Amino acid sequence: MLELRNLYIGYDDDSDRHIVAETLSASLSCGQLTCLIGANGVGKSTLMRTMAAFQQPLRGEVCIGGRPLADYTPKELSGLVGVVLTERNLQADLTIEEVVGMGRSPYTNFWGTLSDEDVRIVDEAIRLVGLAGLRHRKIYQVSDGERQKAMIAKALAQQTPVILLDEPTAFLDYPSKIAMMQLLRRLAHEQDKLILLSTHDLEIAFQTADRLWLLRQDGLQDGTLDELSADGYISAFLDSDDLYYDIERKQIVLR
């Protein structure tokens, strides 16, 4: 459902073109949780922004349903792709319920009035992420994990088949990271969503992801953990003087 076709990502300015990564080709389907991993500075956030249509590809295409993103209107895209960014310092004077309700904006009238059906969808999204008891709490009054859940609920209320998340477990403690990843995996499977997230939490990603996208300077490797391990990509990514990847135990080990 989502495809990268010989994609080049980076930045254009008046005097220069900076290519961050090139010749990226891969595809994903609904019903799966995929984690995008790679070294710092390799271009994960740039790739996420390009897939979300926040910036244009330098070359190649990102396609959904066989059509390039450029062929969709902004309104059409808002019904296809939900985006969750890491916003730790969100201080808007809105309740969780109001934030989640913003996910219905592609479908409401000019005044943003929610219909009975919109309210039902918002209620269901809040329930799915486990925030029913906090729906009237101000967004700045809840924990980082609860705030992230609210933003995921907003994307669910948007009812898009594709959800992209940039570092959704950043700033969370370890138990909250696990809970967040388990939630996203469950939503992908039970709601038949295509969920792709970038993360530096490798061990958690290895345990929960259905597939991995490993972004490197020379391209993008796509596969299950076992497939990428068998091909040597995980070891090449992780092995250093300080640690290595144990293929048999599927663990990152300190030397």
C-alpha positions as CSV (number, residue, x, y, z in Angstrom):
1,M,0.0,0.0,0.0
2,L,2.9,2.4,0.7
3,E,5.9,2.2,-1.7
4,L,9.2,4.0,-2.1
5,R,10.2,4.0,-5.7
6,N,13.9,4.9,-6.3
7,L,13.5,7.7,-3.8
8,Y,16.1,10.4,-3.2
9,I,15.7,12.5,-0.1
10,G,17.4,15.7,1.1
11,Y,17.2,19.4,0.7
12,D,17.4,22.0,-2.1
13,D,18.4,25.6,-1.6
14,D,19.4,28.4,-3.9
15,S,23.0,27.3,-4.3
16,D,23.2,23.6,-3.6
17,R,21.4,20.3,-3.4
18,H,22.1,18.1,-0.4
19,I,21.2,14.5,-0.9
20,V,20.7,12.7,2.5
21,A,19.9,9.2,1.1
22,E,19.3,7.9,-2.3
23,T,17.9,5.0,-4.4
24,L,15.5,4.0,-1.6
25,S,13.0,1.3,-2.7
26,A,10.7,-0.6,-0.3
27,S,7.0,-1.3,0.3
28,L,4.7,-1.9,3.3
29,S,1.2,-3.3,3.8
30,C,-1.6,-2.7,6.2
31,G,-1.8,-4.8,9.4
32,Q,1.9,-4.5,10.2
33,L,4.1,-2.5,12.6
34,T,7.3,-1.5,10.9
35,C,10.2,0.2,12.7
36,L,12.6,2.5,10.9
37,I,16.1,2.3,12.4
38,G,19.5,3.6,11.5
39,A,22.5,5.6,12.8
40,N,22.1,9.2,13.9
41,G,22.2,11.6,11.0
42,V,21.5,9.0,8.4
43,G,18.2,10.6,7.4
44,K,15.4,8.9,9.3
45,S,13.5,12.1,10.1
46,T,14.0,13.4,6.6
47,L,12.6,10.2,5.2
48,M,9.6,10.4,7.6
49,R,8.9,14.0,6.5
50,T,9.1,13.1,2.9
51,M,6.7,10.2,3.3
52,A,4.3,12.6,5.2
53,A,4.5,15.0,2.2
54,F,6.0,17.7,4.5
55,Q,8.9,18.0,2.0
56,Q,9.3,17.0,-1.6
57,P,11.5,14.1,-2.8
58,L,14.6,15.2,-4.7
59,R,13.9,12.3,-7.1
60,G,11.7,9.3,-7.2
61,E,8.3,8.8,-5.6
62,V,6.4,7.9,-2.5
63,C,3.2,6.1,-3.5
64,I,0.1,5.1,-1.6
65,G,-2.4,2.9,-3.4
66,G,-0.2,3.0,-6.5
67,R,-0.4,6.8,-6.8
68,P,2.4,9.2,-6.0
69,L,1.7,11.6,-3.1
70,A,2.0,14.5,-5.5
71,D,-1.1,13.3,-7.3
72,Y,-3.3,13.7,-4.2
73,T,-4.8,16.9,-3.0
74,P,-4.0,18.0,0.6
75,K,-7.6,17.0,1.6
76,E,-7.2,13.5,0.0
77,L,-3.9,13.0,1.8
78,S,-5.4,14.0,5.2
79,G,-7.7,11.0,4.7
80,L,-4.9,8.7,3.9
81,V,-1.9,9.6,6.2
82,G,-1.9,10.4,9.9
83,V,1.3,11.9,11.3
84,V,2.4,11.8,15.0
85,L,5.4,14.0,15.9
86,T,7.1,14.2,19.2
87,E,5.7,17.3,20.9
88,R,6.9,17.1,24.6
89,N,6.2,20.8,25.3
90,L,2.7,21.0,23.9
91,Q,1.0,23.7,26.1
92,A,-2.2,24.3,24.2
93,D,-5.2,25.0,26.5
94,L,-7.1,22.0,25.2
95,T,-8.4,18.8,26.9
96,I,-7.4,15.4,25.6
97,E,-10.9,15.0,24.2
98,E,-10.5,18.3,22.2
99,V,-7.0,17.3,20.9
100,V,-8.3,14.0,19.7
101,G,-11.3,15.7,18.2
102,M,-8.9,17.7,16.0
103,G,-8.3,14.5,14.1
104,R,-11.8,14.8,12.7
105,S,-11.0,18.2,11.0
106,P,-10.7,16.7,7.5
107,Y,-14.3,15.7,7.7
108,T,-16.0,18.5,9.6
109,N,-17.6,21.7,8.4
110,F,-15.9,25.2,8.3
111,W,-16.6,25.7,12.0
112,G,-15.1,22.3,12.9
113,T,-18.4,21.2,14.5
114,L,-18.4,17.5,15.4
115,S,-21.4,15.4,14.4
116,D,-22.7,12.6,16.5
117,E,-20.7,10.2,14.3
118,D,-17.6,12.3,14.8
119,V,-18.1,12.2,18.6
120,R,-18.5,8.4,18.5
121,I,-15.2,8.1,16.5
122,V,-13.4,10.3,19.0
123,D,-14.8,8.3,21.9
124,E,-13.6,5.1,20.3
125,A,-10.1,6.4,19.6
126,I,-9.7,7.6,23.3
127,R,-10.9,4.2,24.5
128,L,-8.5,2.3,22.2
129,V,-5.4,4.1,23.7
130,G,-6.7,3.8,27.3
131,L,-7.3,7.4,28.1
132,A,-11.1,7.3,28.8
133,G,-10.5,8.3,32.4
134,L,-8.4,11.4,31.4
135,R,-10.5,12.7,28.5
136,H,-11.3,16.0,30.3
137,R,-7.7,16.6,31.6
138,K,-5.8,19.4,29.9
139,I,-3.1,18.1,27.5
140,Y,-0.3,20.0,29.4
141,Q,-1.4,18.4,32.7
142,V,-0.7,14.8,31.7
143,S,2.5,12.7,31.5
144,D,4.6,12.4,28.4
145,G,3.3,8.9,27.8
146,E,-0.3,10.0,28.1
147,R,0.3,13.0,25.8
148,Q,1.8,10.6,23.2
149,K,-1.2,8.3,23.5
150,A,-3.5,11.4,23.0
151,M,-1.6,12.2,19.8
152,I,-2.0,8.6,18.6
153,A,-5.7,8.8,19.4
154,K,-5.9,12.0,17.3
155,A,-4.4,10.0,14.4
156,L,-6.8,7.2,14.9
157,A,-9.7,9.6,14.9
158,Q,-8.5,10.8,11.6
159,Q,-9.3,7.3,10.3
160,T,-6.3,7.0,8.0
161,P,-5.0,3.6,6.8
162,V,-1.4,4.9,7.2
163,I,0.1,6.3,10.4
164,L,3.6,7.7,10.6
165,L,5.3,8.4,13.9
166,D,8.6,10.1,14.5
167,E,10.3,8.8,17.7
168,P,7.0,8.1,19.6
169,T,8.9,6.6,22.5
170,A,11.3,9.5,23.0
171,F,11.2,11.0,26.6
172,L,9.4,7.9,28.0
173,D,10.7,5.7,30.8
174,Y,11.4,2.0,29.9
175,P,8.0,0.5,31.0
176,S,6.2,3.3,29.1
177,K,8.3,2.6,26.0
178,I,7.3,-1.1,26.1
179,A,3.6,-0.2,26.7
180,M,3.7,2.3,23.8
181,M,5.2,-0.2,21.3
182,Q,2.8,-2.9,22.4
183,L,-0.1,-0.5,21.9
184,L,1.1,0.4,18.4
185,R,1.5,-3.2,17.4
186,R,-2.0,-4.1,18.7
187,L,-3.5,-1.2,16.7
188,A,-1.7,-2.2,13.6
189,H,-3.0,-5.8,13.9
190,E,-6.5,-5.2,15.2
191,Q,-7.3,-2.0,13.3
192,D,-5.5,-3.2,10.1
193,K,-3.3,0.0,10.0
194,L,0.0,0.5,8.3
195,I,2.1,1.9,11.1
196,L,5.6,3.0,10.5
197,L,7.7,4.6,13.2
198,S,11.3,5.8,13.6
199,T,13.1,4.8,16.8
200,H,16.4,4.5,18.5
201,D,15.1,1.9,21.0
202,L,16.5,-1.0,19.1
203,E,15.9,-3.9,21.5
204,I,12.3,-2.9,21.9
205,A,11.9,-2.6,18.2
206,F,13.5,-6.0,17.7
207,Q,10.9,-7.5,20.1
208,T,7.8,-5.8,18.8
209,A,8.2,-4.9,15.1
210,D,6.7,-7.1,12.3
211,R,9.2,-5.6,9.9
212,L,12.3,-3.4,10.0
213,W,13.5,-0.7,7.7
214,L,17.2,-0.3,8.2
215,L,18.3,3.0,6.6
216,R,22.0,3.2,5.7
217,Q,24.1,5.7,3.7
218,D,24.1,3.2,0.8
219,G,20.4,2.5,0.8
220,L,17.4,1.0,2.7
221,Q,17.2,-2.6,3.7
222,D,13.7,-4.0,4.3
223,G,12.8,-7.3,6.1
224,T,12.0,-9.1,9.3
225,L,14.6,-9.2,12.0
226,D,15.5,-12.8,11.1
227,E,15.9,-11.9,7.5
228,L,18.1,-8.9,8.1
229,S,20.1,-10.8,10.7
230,A,20.7,-13.8,8.3
231,D,21.9,-11.4,5.6
232,G,24.3,-9.8,8.0
233,Y,22.8,-6.3,8.0
234,I,22.0,-6.1,11.7
235,S,25.5,-7.2,12.7
236,A,27.1,-4.7,10.3
237,F,24.9,-2.0,11.7
238,L,25.6,-2.8,15.4
239,D,29.0,-4.4,15.7
240,S,31.7,-2.1,17.2
241,D,34.4,-2.2,19.8
242,D,31.8,-1.8,22.5
243,L,29.0,-4.2,21.5
244,Y,27.8,-6.7,19.0
245,Y,24.6,-8.4,17.9
246,D,24.2,-12.1,19.1
247,I,22.2,-13.7,16.2
248,E,21.3,-16.8,18.2
249,R,20.0,-15.0,21.2
250,K,18.6,-12.1,19.2
251,Q,20.2,-9.7,21.7
252,I,22.6,-6.7,21.7
253,V,25.5,-7.7,23.8
254,L,28.3,-5.6,25.4
255,R,31.8,-6.8,24.7
